[in-house]
Amino acid sequence: MSAPTARKSTARKSTAKKAAPKAAERTEDERIEANIEQFEGFRERARSMKLGKKRVELEPYVITADTFGDGIDEDVVFTAPKDLRRKIDFNRAVAAGDFPGVLEILGGTLALNRVINGFERYAQSTGADAEEMFIGLCYTLINYFRGQGAADVPGGTPAS
């Protein structure tokens, strides 16, 4: 006697999926209002989590022109990032240990070049280590703009 064979079932056809009905077109004003409500929701969520930072207006960090002795009469001025893009760039540079990026974000390309050239000139004439001075300045700026000890915490998070 042979074993009974399993009976094969026929393939079932699935029903065709219907496209979702289109939502009614919103006017430009309705779309803008919905976006505003959504953005306000984001802000309220951050506030409820106490993620918002106190808005403290910091004075610029200034290195006087005569410090570098490079013949340029303008001071080197480093300012705190104010807009979101610069804040994000600054945080990324700090977290990555990109010290030239930190200086460039805070003071611009000219400030970065003046600092590098000034430290190299000083190192050549005194035997000092230009790299140590550069890193020391970067840590000083990070602590100045993010809070004392921020540069010493892994990842550059604000000091607690």
C-alpha positions as CSV (number, residue, x, y, z in Angstrom):
1,M,0.0,0.0,0.0
2,S,1.2,3.3,-0.8
3,A,0.9,6.3,1.5
4,P,-1.9,8.7,0.6
5,T,-0.6,11.8,-1.2
6,A,-1.3,15.2,0.2
7,R,-3.9,17.0,-1.8
8,K,-2.6,20.3,-3.3
9,S,-4.7,23.3,-2.8
10,T,-5.2,25.6,-5.7
11,A,-3.5,29.0,-5.5
12,R,-5.8,31.7,-4.4
13,K,-6.0,35.0,-6.1
14,S,-5.6,38.1,-3.9
15,T,-8.0,40.9,-4.4
16,A,-6.6,43.9,-6.1
17,K,-5.7,46.7,-3.7
18,K,-7.5,49.9,-4.2
19,A,-5.6,53.2,-4.2
20,A,-6.2,55.3,-1.2
21,P,-8.5,58.1,-1.9
22,K,-6.8,61.4,-2.4
23,A,-7.0,63.8,0.5
24,A,-8.7,67.0,-0.3
25,E,-6.2,69.6,-1.6
26,R,-5.2,72.0,1.1
27,T,-4.8,75.7,0.4
28,E,-1.4,77.3,0.8
29,D,-2.6,79.0,4.0
30,E,-3.8,75.6,5.5
31,R,-0.5,74.0,4.6
32,I,1.4,76.8,6.3
33,E,-0.8,76.7,9.4
34,A,-0.2,72.9,9.6
35,N,3.5,73.4,9.3
36,I,3.5,76.0,12.0
37,E,1.6,73.8,14.3
38,Q,4.0,70.9,13.7
39,F,7.1,73.1,14.3
40,E,5.5,74.4,17.5
41,G,5.0,70.8,18.5
42,F,8.7,70.1,18.0
43,R,9.6,73.1,20.1
44,E,7.2,72.2,22.9
45,R,8.6,68.6,23.0
46,A,12.1,70.0,23.4
47,R,11.0,72.3,26.1
48,S,9.1,69.5,28.0
49,M,12.3,67.4,27.9
50,K,14.3,70.5,29.1
51,L,16.6,70.3,26.1
52,G,16.4,74.0,25.4
53,K,19.5,75.8,26.5
54,K,19.5,79.1,28.3
55,R,20.1,81.8,25.8
56,V,23.2,83.6,27.2
57,E,24.7,86.3,25.0
58,L,28.5,85.8,25.1
59,E,30.9,88.5,24.3
60,P,33.2,87.6,21.4
61,Y,36.6,86.2,22.4
62,V,39.2,88.6,21.1
63,I,42.9,88.3,20.5
64,T,44.4,91.7,19.9
65,A,46.1,92.5,16.6
66,D,49.5,93.1,18.2
67,T,49.6,89.6,19.7
68,F,50.5,88.1,16.3
69,G,52.7,90.9,15.0
70,D,51.7,90.1,11.5
71,G,51.2,93.6,10.3
72,I,47.4,93.3,10.2
73,D,45.8,96.0,12.4
74,E,42.5,94.1,13.0
75,D,41.9,92.0,16.1
76,V,41.2,88.3,15.7
77,V,37.6,87.9,16.8
78,F,35.8,84.6,17.6
79,T,32.1,84.7,18.0
80,A,29.6,82.1,19.2
81,P,27.5,80.4,16.5
82,K,24.1,82.0,16.4
83,D,22.2,80.2,13.6
84,L,21.3,76.5,13.6
85,R,23.7,75.5,10.8
86,R,26.7,77.1,12.5
87,K,25.8,75.5,15.8
88,I,25.5,72.1,14.2
89,D,28.8,72.6,12.4
90,F,30.5,73.7,15.6
91,N,29.1,70.8,17.6
92,R,30.3,68.3,14.9
93,A,33.8,69.9,14.7
94,V,34.1,69.7,18.5
95,A,32.9,66.1,18.7
96,A,35.3,65.1,15.9
97,G,38.2,66.9,17.4
98,D,38.5,69.0,14.2
99,F,40.3,71.9,15.8
100,P,41.0,73.9,12.6
101,G,37.3,73.5,11.8
102,V,36.4,74.9,15.3
103,L,38.5,78.0,14.7
104,E,37.2,78.5,11.2
105,I,33.6,78.2,12.4
106,L,34.1,80.7,15.2
107,G,36.4,83.2,13.5
108,G,36.5,82.5,9.8
109,T,39.3,81.4,7.5
110,L,41.4,84.6,8.0
111,A,41.4,84.1,11.8
112,L,42.4,80.4,11.4
113,N,45.3,81.4,9.1
114,R,46.5,84.3,11.4
115,V,46.5,82.0,14.4
116,I,48.4,79.2,12.6
117,N,51.0,81.7,11.1
118,G,51.3,83.5,14.4
119,F,51.9,80.4,16.4
120,E,54.4,79.1,13.8
121,R,56.4,82.4,13.9
122,Y,56.4,82.3,17.7
123,A,57.5,78.7,17.7
124,Q,60.4,79.3,15.3
125,S,61.7,82.2,17.3
126,T,61.3,80.6,20.8
127,G,61.4,76.9,20.2
128,A,57.9,76.5,21.6
129,D,55.5,73.9,20.3
130,A,53.1,75.5,17.8
131,E,50.8,72.5,17.9
132,E,50.4,72.6,21.7
133,M,49.6,76.3,21.5
134,F,47.0,75.7,18.8
135,I,45.3,72.9,20.7
136,G,45.4,75.0,23.9
137,L,43.7,77.9,22.2
138,C,41.0,75.5,20.7
139,Y,40.3,74.1,24.2
140,T,40.1,77.6,25.6
141,L,37.6,78.6,22.9
142,I,35.5,75.5,23.4
143,N,35.4,76.1,27.2
144,Y,34.6,79.8,26.6
145,F,31.7,79.1,24.3
146,R,30.3,75.9,25.7
147,G,31.0,76.2,29.4
148,Q,34.0,75.6,31.7
149,G,35.2,72.0,31.3
150,A,33.3,71.3,28.1
151,A,36.4,70.6,26.2
152,D,37.6,68.1,28.7
153,V,34.5,65.9,28.5
154,P,34.6,63.1,25.9
155,G,32.6,64.2,22.9
156,G,32.8,67.8,23.9
157,T,29.5,67.8,25.8
158,P,28.7,70.8,28.0
159,A,30.1,70.4,31.5
160,S,27.6,69.4,34.2
